[in-house]
């Protein structure tokens, strides 16, 4: 709800929906932890969840998952 009025809110919402459909709830995403990044192998910046906080598994296959720090 906080990000609905943000220009990129629908993009972040789409990412959150994707992960939720995969069995992962990213529980601490807000405007303070999204931003523009530009990986070395990309030609232009893109929006990203820069600090997803805690992932809450909603599917047992992710119970032991750890995410790599970038």
PECORKA-V503508 format. One record per residue. N is the residue number from 1. OMEGA is omega in whole degrees, 0 to 359 (* if undefined). Layout:
# PECORKA-V503508
N&OMEGA + N&OMEGA
This chain:
# PECORKA-V503508
1&182 + 2&186 + 3&183 + 4&182 + 5&179 + 6&181 + 7&183 + 8&182 + 9&180 + 10&177 + 11&180 + 12&177 + 13&177 + 14&178 + 15&179 + 16&178 + 17&178 + 18&181 + 19&177 + 20&177 + 21&178 + 22&178 + 23&180 + 24&175 + 25&175 + 26&197 + 27&184 + 28&179 + 29&179 + 30&185 + 31&179 + 32&180 + 33&165 + 34&181 + 35&179 + 36&174 + 37&175 + 38&177 + 39&184 + 40&184 + 41&177 + 42&183 + 43&179 + 44&181 + 45&177 + 46&177 + 47&179 + 48&170 + 49&188 + 50&178 + 51&185 + 52&180 + 53&184 + 54&174 + 55&177 + 56&180 + 57&173 + 58&178 + 59&185 + 60&181 + 61&181 + 62&185 + 63&181 + 64&183 + 65&169 + 66&181 + 67&179 + 68&175 + 69&179 + 70&*
